[in-house]
């Protein structure tokens, strides 16, 4: 009798899979409702099921992208990127490839480049910059392959921001080395900024740090060269009179 009751109790608590009998259209509609309600984890599961059920169709491709977005919203960066990488590899001619590239860039951008809130108090030298570069490459591919895409303009804006952020990071590290007397290391990081990010606002301070470092090293000819390039490219620069490498400065103040 006890065994019978236990078995009955087990049957009563088994969760019913309501989605088991849904067709592809129903699955997609319900998943979109979950997204609209902010239930991204539930939506991701429905999109995953839809992807398998509609395999080989455009709807399956759409489900794949929707699932990547849901994973992105739940903070599952690695899983979102894995889905997108697979999509780009398997569907190079998809009409949604531009969105896939945009989302790929966005996942890395949001994860690593947030400049507001608590991240603004985090030492940039402690953060991995590879995601920033990966984000830039995704946006760049989008802009080059699909210049007329509805996502292209936003991608261009984000690319510019990434460049300025990466340049600011290099100057931040160069400034760090300079303040600790590691002048050769400071020169190397500042020179990298000038070579890679010539159009960035940070190039001005990078040249100044180079000049100051060469001066401390007693390399007067190289110092004069750096100062000449600084004056030529930034004729209104106040750094040579006000200085920068020796004064405190928050890393996010680079505009």
C-alpha positions as CSV (number, residue, x, y, z in Angstrom):
1,X,0.0,0.0,0.0
2,X,2.8,2.4,0.9
3,X,4.6,1.6,-2.4
4,X,1.4,2.3,-4.4
5,X,1.0,5.6,-2.7
6,X,4.6,6.6,-3.4
7,X,4.2,5.7,-7.1
8,X,1.0,7.8,-7.3
9,X,2.7,10.7,-5.6
10,X,5.6,10.6,-8.0
11,X,3.2,10.7,-11.0
12,X,1.4,13.6,-9.5
13,X,4.6,15.8,-9.2
14,X,6.0,15.1,-12.7
15,X,6.1,18.4,-14.5
16,X,4.1,18.4,-17.7
17,X,6.0,19.5,-20.8
18,X,3.5,21.9,-22.4
19,X,5.8,22.6,-25.3
20,X,6.1,19.0,-26.4
21,X,3.1,19.2,-28.7
22,X,3.7,22.7,-30.1
23,X,4.5,23.2,-33.7
24,X,7.4,25.4,-34.9
25,X,5.3,28.5,-35.2
26,X,3.8,28.1,-31.7
27,X,7.3,27.6,-30.3
28,X,8.6,30.8,-31.9
29,X,5.6,32.8,-30.8
30,X,5.9,31.6,-27.2
31,X,9.6,32.2,-27.2
32,X,9.1,35.8,-28.4
33,X,6.6,36.4,-25.6
34,X,9.2,35.2,-23.1
35,X,11.7,37.6,-24.5
36,X,9.2,40.5,-24.3
37,X,8.6,39.6,-20.7
38,X,12.3,39.6,-20.0
39,X,12.4,35.8,-19.3
40,X,15.5,35.2,-21.4
41,X,16.4,31.9,-19.8
42,X,13.0,30.4,-20.7
43,X,13.2,32.0,-24.1
44,X,16.6,30.5,-24.7
45,X,15.3,27.0,-24.0
46,X,12.4,27.4,-26.4
47,X,14.6,28.7,-29.1
48,X,17.0,25.8,-28.6
49,X,14.1,23.4,-29.0
50,X,12.8,25.3,-32.1
51,X,16.2,25.2,-33.7
52,X,16.2,21.4,-33.5
53,X,12.6,21.1,-34.6
54,X,12.9,23.4,-37.6
55,X,16.4,22.2,-38.6
56,X,17.4,23.1,-42.1
57,X,15.0,26.1,-42.4
58,X,15.4,29.8,-42.2
59,X,13.3,29.6,-39.0
60,X,16.0,27.5,-37.5
61,X,18.6,30.1,-38.3
62,X,16.4,32.8,-36.8
63,X,16.0,30.6,-33.7
64,X,19.8,30.2,-33.4
65,X,20.3,34.0,-33.5
66,X,17.5,34.6,-31.1
67,X,18.9,32.1,-28.7
68,X,22.3,33.7,-28.9
69,X,20.7,37.0,-28.0
70,X,18.9,35.4,-25.0
71,X,22.2,33.9,-23.8
72,X,23.8,37.4,-24.1
73,X,21.0,38.9,-22.0
74,X,21.4,36.3,-19.3
75,X,25.2,36.9,-19.1
76,X,26.1,33.6,-20.8
77,X,28.8,35.3,-22.9
78,X,30.8,32.1,-23.8
79,X,27.7,30.3,-24.9
80,X,26.4,33.2,-26.9
81,X,29.7,33.6,-28.7
82,X,29.8,29.9,-29.4
83,X,26.4,30.0,-31.0
84,X,27.3,33.0,-33.1
85,X,30.6,31.5,-34.2
86,X,28.8,28.4,-35.4
87,X,26.2,30.5,-37.2
88,X,28.8,32.6,-39.1
89,X,30.7,29.4,-40.1
90,X,27.6,27.4,-41.2
91,X,25.6,30.2,-42.9
92,X,28.1,32.6,-44.7
93,X,25.4,33.6,-47.2
94,X,22.5,34.0,-44.7
95,X,20.5,37.2,-45.1
96,X,21.0,37.6,-41.3
97,X,24.8,37.4,-41.4
98,X,25.1,41.2,-40.8
99,X,23.0,40.9,-37.6
100,X,25.1,37.8,-36.5
101,X,28.3,39.9,-36.8
102,X,26.7,42.8,-35.1
103,X,25.6,40.7,-32.1
104,X,29.0,39.0,-32.0
105,X,30.6,42.4,-31.6
106,X,27.9,43.6,-29.1
107,X,28.5,40.6,-26.8
108,X,32.2,41.4,-26.5
109,X,31.6,45.1,-26.4
110,X,29.1,45.0,-23.5
111,X,31.1,42.5,-21.5
112,X,34.5,44.3,-21.6
113,X,34.0,48.0,-22.5
114,X,31.4,49.3,-20.1
115,X,32.7,52.6,-19.0
116,X,30.0,53.6,-16.6
117,X,29.0,52.4,-13.1
118,X,31.4,50.2,-11.1
119,X,33.7,49.5,-14.0
120,X,34.7,53.2,-14.1
121,X,36.5,52.6,-10.8
122,X,38.3,49.5,-12.0
123,X,42.0,49.7,-13.0
124,X,42.0,49.2,-16.7
125,X,45.4,47.6,-16.5
126,X,43.8,44.7,-14.7
127,X,41.3,44.0,-17.5
128,X,41.8,41.8,-20.5
129,X,41.6,43.8,-23.7
130,X,41.3,40.9,-26.1
131,X,37.5,41.0,-26.0
132,X,37.7,44.6,-27.1
133,X,39.8,43.7,-30.1
134,X,37.5,40.8,-30.9
135,X,34.5,43.2,-30.7
136,X,36.2,45.6,-33.1
137,X,37.0,42.8,-35.6
138,X,33.3,41.7,-35.7
139,X,32.1,45.3,-36.2
140,X,34.8,45.9,-38.8
141,X,33.7,42.8,-40.8
142,X,30.1,43.9,-40.6
143,X,30.9,47.4,-41.9
144,X,33.2,46.1,-44.7
145,X,30.8,43.4,-45.9
146,X,27.6,45.2,-45.3
147,X,28.2,48.9,-45.5
148,X,24.5,49.6,-46.1
149,X,23.3,47.4,-43.2
150,X,20.9,48.9,-40.7
151,X,23.5,47.9,-38.0
152,X,26.5,49.5,-39.8
153,X,26.3,53.0,-38.5
154,X,26.0,51.9,-34.9
155,X,28.9,49.5,-35.5
156,X,31.0,52.4,-36.8
157,X,30.3,54.4,-33.6
158,X,31.3,51.5,-31.4
159,X,34.4,50.9,-33.5
160,X,35.5,54.5,-32.8
161,X,34.8,54.1,-29.1
162,X,36.8,50.8,-29.0
163,X,39.8,52.4,-30.7
164,X,39.7,55.3,-28.2
165,X,39.3,52.9,-25.3
166,X,42.3,50.7,-26.4
167,X,44.4,53.8,-27.0
168,X,43.5,55.2,-23.6
169,X,44.5,51.8,-22.1
170,X,47.9,51.9,-23.7
171,X,48.5,55.5,-22.4
172,X,47.3,54.5,-19.0
173,X,49.9,51.7,-18.8
174,X,52.6,54.0,-20.2
175,X,51.7,56.6,-17.6
176,X,51.9,53.9,-14.9
177,X,55.4,52.8,-16.0
178,X,56.6,56.5,-16.2
179,X,55.5,57.2,-12.7
180,X,57.5,54.2,-11.5
181,X,60.6,55.2,-13.4
182,X,60.4,52.4,-15.9
183,X,61.0,54.8,-18.8
184,X,61.9,52.2,-21.5
185,X,58.6,50.4,-20.8
186,X,56.8,53.7,-20.8
187,X,58.3,54.5,-24.2
188,X,57.3,51.1,-25.6
189,X,53.6,51.4,-24.6
190,X,53.4,55.1,-25.7
191,X,55.0,54.2,-29.0
192,X,52.5,51.4,-29.5
193,X,49.7,53.9,-29.0
194,X,51.1,56.2,-31.6
195,X,51.6,53.4,-34.2
196,X,48.3,51.7,-33.7
197,X,46.0,54.6,-32.8
198,X,47.3,57.6,-34.7
199,X,43.8,59.2,-34.9
200,X,43.0,58.7,-31.3
201,X,43.0,61.7,-28.9
202,X,45.3,59.6,-26.7
203,X,48.1,59.9,-29.3
204,X,48.8,63.4,-28.0
205,X,49.7,62.3,-24.5
206,X,51.5,59.2,-25.8
207,X,53.9,61.5,-27.7
208,X,54.4,63.6,-24.6
209,X,55.2,60.6,-22.4
210,X,57.7,59.5,-25.1
211,X,59.4,62.8,-25.0
212,X,59.5,62.9,-21.2
213,X,60.8,59.3,-21.0
214,X,63.5,60.0,-23.5
215,X,64.5,63.1,-21.5
216,X,64.8,61.0,-18.3
217,X,66.9,58.5,-20.2
218,X,69.2,61.2,-21.5
219,X,68.3,60.4,-25.1
220,X,68.0,64.0,-26.2
221,X,67.8,63.4,-29.9
222,X,64.9,61.0,-29.6
223,X,63.3,63.4,-27.1
224,X,63.5,66.3,-29.6
225,X,62.1,64.1,-32.3
226,X,59.1,63.2,-30.2
227,X,58.5,66.8,-29.2
228,X,58.7,67.9,-32.9
229,X,56.0,65.3,-33.8
230,X,53.9,66.4,-30.9
231,X,54.1,70.1,-31.9
232,X,53.4,69.3,-35.6
233,X,50.3,67.1,-34.9
234,X,49.0,69.0,-31.8
235,X,50.0,72.6,-32.2
236,X,47.7,73.7,-29.5
237,X,48.7,71.1,-27.0
238,X,49.1,72.3,-23.4
239,X,50.9,69.1,-22.2
240,X,54.3,70.5,-22.5
241,X,53.4,73.4,-20.2
242,X,50.9,71.6,-17.9
243,X,52.3,68.1,-18.1
244,X,50.3,64.8,-17.7
245,X,52.5,61.9,-17.0
246,X,53.2,63.0,-13.4
247,X,49.8,64.2,-12.4
248,X,46.9,61.9,-11.2
249,X,44.3,61.1,-13.8
250,X,41.4,58.6,-14.0
251,X,41.9,56.2,-16.8
252,X,38.4,56.7,-18.2
253,X,39.0,60.5,-18.8
254,X,40.3,60.2,-22.3
255,X,38.0,62.1,-24.5
